[in-house]
Each structure stands twice: as C-alpha cells, then as structure tokens.
Amino acid sequence: MQNSQVKTKLIVLSFLQFAIWGAYLTSMGRYLGSAGMGSNIGWFYSVQGIVSIFMPALIGIIADRWVPAQRMLAFCHAVAAVFMGITGYIGLTKGAGVEFNDLFWTYSVSVAFYMPTLALSNSVSYTVLNQAGLDTVKAFPPIRVFGTVGFIVSMLIVDFTGFQNNYNQFFTSAVWGVIMAAYSLTMPNCPVNKDAEKKSFASALGLDAFKLFNQRRMAMFFIFSMLLGAALQVSNGYANTFINGFGSIEEYAGTFAVEHTNMLISLSQLSETLCILLIPFFLRKFGIKIVMLIAMLGWVFRFGFFAVGDPGMPGVIFFILSMVVYGVAFDFFNISGSLFVDNEVPEGQRSSAQGLFMLMTNGLGASIGVIAAQEVVNHFTADQTNFAGWPTAWYIFAGYALVIALLFAVLFKEKSSKKA
C-alpha cells in the first residue's frame, strides 16, 4: 500500500472516530433539558470520566495480549453503536414520558465501550504508520486534524436536521458507529504484542506512576491537572441548553444562535484545531508554567463570556469569543500537559505517567467537576426553570478557574534550567 493510500485510510478512520462523538456530545444536554431531565445532565456527562478511569486500561490490555487492535476497535464500536441505538429507540418509544433510568444505563454502556476507542484508534494509526515506514510525529497530527473535522461535520448535521433537539442525535451517533465498526475491520492487521503480558493492570492504569507524587513539582502538576480537569465537561454539558434557553425570551426567540447552537459551538472545535499549531512555539518560548496559566485564564474567559453574552447583537460577540478562547483553554492544557509529562519523567515511566495524567484530568477531574457543576446549575437556575440564574452559575465557574490559576502561579515552580 502506498503512503498516500495509508494516510487516506487513516484520515477516514480519524474522521469517523470523532464524528460518532460529535453527534451528541455538545447537544445531548439540550435534549435532556427538553425531556425534563435538565437536573441530571451532569450525571450523563460524568459517565465519560468515570469509565475513563478503568475501561481504556482494560480494553488496552486485551488488545495488547490477545485481540489485534483493529478487531478490538471494531468490537468496541459495534457494542457502543448498538447500545447508543437502543438509547435512541427508548427515547423514540417513550416520547415525552422518558425518564432518567430509561436512558441512563444503555447510554452508559455505550460510552463505556466508546471511550477506550479513543486510545485504540490512535494505537491502530501508529501501528499502520510504522508498518508503512512513516514518521508518526510528522504524519499523525495532520491525520488527527480530520478527527476534529469529523466532529464538526457531525455537529452540523445534527444542527441542520434539528436532531440536536431530540433523540435522533443518538441514532446519528449509532449509524456513524456501525460504519466505523465495519471500516475498522478493513485496517491492516495490528499484531499482538507478546511483551505486553509483563504489563500489569495497575501499570496500564498508570497507578505505578503515583510514585511521582514524591516529587513536589510533579505532585503540584498532577493535582492542578485534576482541579483544572474539572472544567473539561462543564461547557459540553451546559452550553447548548443554556444558549437554547434564550429562546424563551421574546427578544431572542428565533435568533441564529438559538436556532443553530451547535453551529455556533462548532467554532470551539475549529479554534481547537488552529491552536494546536501554536503549542510548540509557546512551550519553547515560555515554558509549561506560563502555558498552563494561559490555559487556566482561557477557562476564566470561556465561562465569563458565557455569563455576559446573549444571542442578540452585540451580545452574541461574547459567545463567539467564548468559542474562540476554548481552543486555548483546551489545547494548552491537554496537549501541553501531555508533552510536559513526556519530557519530565524517565523513559521507563512515560506510559504510566501519561495514564496518570489522563486519570487525573479526564477521569477524576472531569467526572467530579461536571457533577459539582450540576449542583451549581440546579441551585442557581432552580433545575433550569429560572433562566435569570445562569449568569451567576457561569461567574462561579469562571471564579473557580481564576482561583486555580492564582494558586498555580504561586505553588508551581518552573525549572529554570529546563523547559518542556
């Protein structure tokens, strides 16, 4: 297979991988709110963090030891698609009478099998690139960008079809998932790594990297990663339902932002794609402390702009600015943090340390954060029946990010002799 064919195959793989997620991640809260489950939005989004604590490691061990990664990828996507389809079917049959327990458990099973595919699809891509003799560092980033493209395309499909308002977004995700499962089986074989049998489940989880907490600097980094990770799913869970809520106000009913919220939010993913290109320069120029502080301040502005914005003019400009700063807030934290870990720990501990970073951010931090956010939103918006309380909730989230930034600036010490 020629190199161009290899890259094209992996581009499609990346596109489909994130199209599945984009169908519901930013719009599910809107549907849940309209279905009378607005007070439980946080629980649905917390599932992604909870299962990320153990499922990627479990599925990764199986793929390493017994089942080729491309087949495991197909299996996980097939199971996730079936249960996502069941979730949509329950929403269809229950209609306005759908309740939390009707959807939550089938949705949770779907997410439990989807989340490990984020790592598996990367593993398949790396293996295929290596088999083709290509440099993964140079070849993979342009391929991964098409994952964000897939996410955006799926968001726009759900937006223009009106599916962001109902259960059809789950069916859309399920269709993408079936296609991805079938497509995964067309990928070149990824041989089982016999050496992986020496790797324990605890190592795969990154638990043996907890010894890094003996180093004050690394302990501070991981603790603040968890604290900042609490912001990751807040806007995914609540931005769409918040902006859509302006439709109940006559002045804003029918505005573009209210009618096409997903299109507006897709600017966040576009910004994310562009900001990836800035990371190498910022890390070389300023070091990890400044870059992480920029990310933390990015979250302050992300939430703050939501607090002061509205769908009219000029208020919608603040919403647009919130989407733009998302790229800085997300990428400068997630990607720069991962690079920092890779540079700072010994080679033999890097995989475990990366596992610990993911556990602290996308696992513990994200799941705890979105549940806490749910309590804040429910309190100040009276389970989203009091729209006037939304700015207070967003200001609280912005204040939280600001406090984290100030503490990080004081407590985290940058090495003067080495930058990430």
C-alpha positions in Angstrom: 0.0 0.0 0.0 1.4 3.4 -1.0 2.0 6.1 1.7 -0.8 8.3 0.3 -3.2 5.4 0.5 -2.2 4.7 4.1 -2.7 8.3 5.1 -6.1 8.4 3.3 -7.2 5.3 5.1 -6.2 6.7 8.5 -7.9 10.1 7.7 -11.2 8.3 7.2 -10.6 6.4 10.4 -10.0 9.6 12.4 -13.0 11.3 10.7 -15.4 8.5 11.7 -13.9 8.1 15.2 -14.9 11.7 16.2 -18.0 12.0 14.1 -19.5 9.4 16.4 -18.8 11.7 19.4 -19.8 14.9 17.7 -23.3 13.7 17.1 -24.3 14.1 20.7 -21.5 15.4 23.0 -22.4 19.1 22.6 -26.2 18.7 22.1 -27.2 15.9 24.5 -27.8 18.4 27.3 -30.3 20.3 25.2 -32.3 17.1 24.5 -32.2 16.1 28.2 -33.3 19.5 29.3 -36.3 19.5 26.9 -37.2 16.0 28.1 -37.4 17.1 31.7 -34.0 15.7 32.8 -32.2 19.0 33.0 -31.3 18.5 36.7 -29.5 15.2 35.7 -27.4 16.5 32.8 -24.2 16.2 34.9 -24.7 12.5 35.6 -24.8 11.8 31.9 -21.6 13.7 31.2 -19.9 12.3 34.3 -20.1 8.8 32.8 -17.3 9.6 30.3 -15.0 10.5 33.2 -15.9 7.5 35.4 -15.4 4.9 32.7 -12.2 6.5 31.6 -10.7 5.6 34.9 -10.7 1.9 34.1 -12.1 0.9 30.7 -9.3 2.2 28.4 -6.8 0.2 30.5 -8.9 -2.9 30.5 -9.6 -2.8 26.8 -5.9 -1.9 26.1 -4.6 -4.9 27.9 -7.0 -7.2 25.9 -5.8 -5.6 22.7 -2.1 -5.9 23.7 -2.3 -9.5 24.8 -5.0 -11.4 22.9 -7.0 -9.5 20.2 -5.5 -7.4 17.4 -6.2 -3.7 18.0 -8.2 -3.2 14.8 -10.5 -6.1 15.7 -10.9 -4.8 19.2 -11.6 -1.4 17.8 -14.4 -2.8 15.6 -15.9 -4.8 18.5 -16.0 -1.8 20.9 -17.6 0.4 18.2 -20.1 -2.2 17.4 -21.2 -2.6 21.0 -21.2 1.1 21.6 -23.3 1.7 18.4 -25.9 -1.0 19.4 -26.4 0.5 22.9 -26.5 4.0 21.5 -29.1 2.9 19.0 -31.1 1.3 21.9 -30.9 4.6 23.8 -32.3 6.5 20.8 -35.1 3.8 20.4 -36.1 4.2 24.0 -36.3 8.0 23.5 -38.4 7.4 20.4 -40.9 5.0 22.1 -41.1 6.7 25.5 -41.6 10.2 23.9 -42.4 13.0 26.3 -42.7 10.4 29.1 -39.0 9.3 29.0 -37.2 9.3 32.4 -33.7 9.2 33.7 -33.5 5.5 34.3 -34.9 4.8 30.8 -31.9 6.3 29.1 -29.0 6.4 31.5 -28.0 2.8 31.7 -28.0 2.0 28.0 -26.2 5.3 27.3 -23.6 4.4 30.0 -22.8 1.0 28.4 -22.4 2.7 25.0 -20.0 5.3 26.5 -18.1 2.6 28.4 -17.2 0.9 25.1 -16.7 4.1 23.1 -14.2 5.8 25.4 -11.5 3.1 25.0 -11.7 3.5 21.2 -10.1 7.0 21.5 -6.8 5.3 22.5 -7.4 2.2 20.3 -7.8 4.3 17.2 -4.5 6.1 18.0 -2.8 2.8 18.5 -4.1 1.4 15.2 -3.0 4.6 13.4 0.5 4.5 15.0 0.9 0.8 14.1 -0.2 1.3 10.5 2.1 4.3 10.0 5.1 2.4 11.5 4.3 -0.6 9.2 4.4 1.9 6.2 7.8 3.3 7.4 6.3 6.7 8.2 7.4 9.1 11.0 4.4 9.1 13.4 5.4 12.5 14.9 5.2 14.2 11.4 2.5 12.1 9.8 -0.1 11.7 12.6 -1.0 15.3 13.5 -2.3 16.2 10.0 -4.3 13.0 10.1 -5.7 13.7 13.6 -7.0 17.1 12.4 -9.6 15.2 10.3 -11.0 13.8 13.6 -11.9 17.4 14.5 -13.3 17.9 11.0 -15.5 14.8 11.6 -16.7 16.1 14.9 -17.7 19.4 13.4 -19.4 17.8 10.4 -21.5 15.6 12.7 -22.4 18.6 14.9 -23.6 20.5 11.8 -25.6 17.5 10.5 -27.3 17.3 13.9 -27.8 21.1 13.9 -29.4 21.4 10.4 -31.6 18.4 10.7 -33.0 19.6 14.1 -31.7 16.4 15.7 -30.0 18.4 18.5 -33.5 18.9 20.0 -34.3 15.2 20.2 -33.3 11.5 20.5 -32.3 11.3 16.8 -28.8 12.5 17.7 -28.3 9.1 19.4 -29.4 7.4 16.2 -27.0 9.5 14.2 -24.1 8.5 16.5 -25.2 4.9 16.2 -25.1 5.0 12.4 -21.6 6.5 12.5 -20.6 3.8 14.9 -21.8 0.9 12.7 -19.9 2.4 9.8 -16.8 2.8 11.9 -17.0 -0.8 13.2 -17.2 -2.2 9.7 -14.4 0.2 8.5 -12.1 -0.8 11.3 -12.0 -4.4 10.0 -10.5 -3.1 6.7 -7.4 -1.8 8.5 -4.1 -3.7 8.2 -3.5 -6.2 11.0 -2.0 -4.9 14.2 0.0 -7.8 15.7 -0.5 -8.7 19.3 2.5 -7.6 21.4 3.7 -10.6 23.4 5.9 -8.3 25.6 2.7 -6.6 26.8 2.0 -9.7 29.0 4.5 -8.3 31.5 2.4 -5.2 32.0 0.0 -5.3 34.9 -3.4 -3.8 35.0 -2.1 -1.4 37.6 0.6 -0.3 35.3 -1.9 0.2 32.4 -3.9 2.4 34.7 -0.9 4.5 35.4 -1.0 3.6 39.1 2.7 2.8 39.4 3.3 6.4 38.3 1.9 7.6 41.7 5.5 7.5 43.0 5.9 10.7 41.0 4.0 12.4 43.8 7.1 12.1 45.9 8.5 14.9 43.7 6.8 18.2 44.9 6.8 19.7 41.4 5.2 16.7 39.7 2.7 16.4 42.6 1.7 20.0 42.1 1.3 19.5 38.4 -0.9 16.4 38.7 -3.1 17.9 41.5 -3.7 21.1 39.4 -4.3 19.0 36.4 -7.1 17.3 38.3 -8.5 20.6 39.5 -8.5 22.1 36.0 -9.8 18.9 34.5 -13.0 19.7 36.4 -13.7 22.3 33.8 -13.5 20.0 30.8 -17.1 18.8 30.5 -18.9 21.8 32.0 -19.5 23.7 28.8 -20.0 20.4 26.8 -22.9 19.6 29.2 -24.4 23.0 29.6 -23.5 25.4 26.8 -26.1 24.2 24.3 -29.0 24.1 26.7 -28.0 27.5 28.1 -27.9 29.2 24.8 -31.1 27.5 23.6 -32.8 28.7 26.8 -32.7 32.3 25.4 -35.5 31.1 23.0 -38.0 31.5 25.9 -37.2 35.3 25.9 -39.2 37.1 23.1 -36.3 39.3 22.3 -34.0 36.4 21.4 -36.5 33.8 20.1 -35.6 32.8 16.5 -32.1 34.2 16.5 -29.4 32.3 14.7 -27.6 31.4 17.9 -30.7 29.9 19.4 -31.8 28.0 16.3 -28.3 26.8 15.3 -26.5 26.5 18.6 -24.4 23.5 17.5 -23.1 25.6 14.6 -22.0 28.3 17.0 -20.4 25.8 19.3 -18.5 24.2 16.4 -16.3 27.3 16.4 -14.8 25.9 19.5 -13.6 22.8 17.6 -12.3 25.0 14.8 -10.4 27.1 17.3 -9.0 23.9 18.9 -7.6 22.8 15.5 -5.8 26.1 15.0 -4.5 26.4 18.5 -2.7 23.0 18.2 -0.3 24.7 15.8 0.7 27.3 18.4 1.7 24.9 21.2 5.3 24.1 20.1 6.1 27.9 19.8 4.5 28.8 23.2 6.2 25.9 25.0 9.6 26.8 23.7 9.2 30.5 24.3 7.5 30.5 27.7 7.7 27.0 29.3 5.0 24.9 30.8 4.0 27.2 33.7 3.1 30.1 31.5 1.4 27.9 29.0 -0.7 26.2 31.7 -1.6 29.6 33.2 -2.7 30.8 29.8 -5.0 27.7 29.6 -6.4 28.4 33.0 -7.1 32.0 32.1 -8.7 30.7 28.9 -11.2 28.8 31.0 -11.9 32.0 33.0 -12.8 33.8 29.8 -14.6 30.8 28.3 -17.1 30.9 31.3 -17.0 34.6 31.8 -18.0 35.4 28.2 -21.0 33.0 28.6 -22.0 35.0 31.7 -22.2 38.3 29.9 -23.3 37.2 26.4 -26.6 36.7 24.7 -27.8 35.7 21.3 -28.6 39.3 20.1 -26.3 42.0 19.0 -23.8 42.8 20.3 -24.1 40.1 23.0 -23.5 37.3 20.6 -20.0 38.5 20.1 -19.2 37.4 23.6 -20.5 33.9 22.7 -18.2 33.9 19.7 -15.3 35.0 21.8 -16.1 32.2 24.3 -15.8 29.7 21.4 -12.5 31.2 20.2 -10.8 31.0 23.6 -11.9 27.4 24.0 -9.1 26.3 21.7 -6.5 27.9 24.0 -8.2 26.6 27.2 -8.4 23.0 26.0 -5.3 22.5 23.9 -2.8 24.5 26.0 -3.9 22.3 29.0 -4.4 18.8 27.5 -1.8 18.7 24.8 0.8 20.8 26.5 0.3 18.9 29.7 0.9 15.6 27.9 4.1 16.9 26.3 5.3 18.2 29.7 4.8 14.7 31.3 6.6 13.1 28.4 9.6 15.4 28.8 9.8 15.4 32.6 9.6 11.7 33.5 12.1 8.9 32.8 11.6 6.9 29.7 10.5 3.8 31.5 7.7 5.7 33.4 6.3 7.7 30.5 3.4 5.4 29.6 2.4 5.1 33.2 2.7 8.9 33.8 0.5 9.6 30.7 -2.0 7.2 32.1 -1.9 9.0 35.4 -2.3 12.4 33.7 -5.4 11.1 31.8 -6.8 9.6 35.0 -6.4 12.8 36.9 -7.9 15.0 34.2 -10.4 13.2 32.0 -11.2 10.6 34.7 -11.3 12.1 38.3 -11.3 15.7 37.4 -13.9 15.7 34.7 -16.3 13.4 36.4 -16.1 15.3 39.8 -16.3 18.6 38.0 -19.4 18.0 36.0 -21.3 16.6 39.0 -20.3 19.7 41.0 -21.3 21.9 38.1 -24.7 20.2 38.0 -25.2 21.2 41.7 -24.3 24.8 40.9 -26.6 25.0 37.9 -29.5 23.3 39.6 -29.2 25.6 42.6 -29.0 28.9 40.8 -31.4 28.1 37.9 -33.9 26.1 40.0 -33.3 23.0 37.8 -33.1 25.3 34.8 -36.6 26.8 35.3 -35.1 30.1 36.5 -33.2 31.4 33.4 -32.0 34.5 35.3 -29.7 32.4 37.4 -27.5 31.3 34.6 -25.0 34.2 34.7 -24.4 33.5 38.4 -23.5 29.9 37.6 -21.1 30.9 34.8 -19.5 33.5 37.0 -18.9 30.8 39.7 -17.2 28.6 37.1 -15.1 31.5 35.9 -14.2 32.3 39.5 -13.2 28.7 40.2 -10.8 28.7 37.2 -9.4 32.1 38.3 -8.7 30.8 41.8 -7.0 27.7 40.4 -4.8 29.9 38.1 -3.7 32.1 41.1 -2.9 29.1 43.2 -1.0 27.5 40.4 1.0 30.7 39.8 2.1 30.7 43.5 2.6 27.0 44.2 4.0 25.5 40.9 7.7 26.1 40.4 9.1 26.2 36.8 12.6 24.7 36.4 14.9 27.5 35.4 17.3 25.2 33.6 14.7 23.2 31.6 11.6 24.0 29.7 9.1 21.4 28.5 
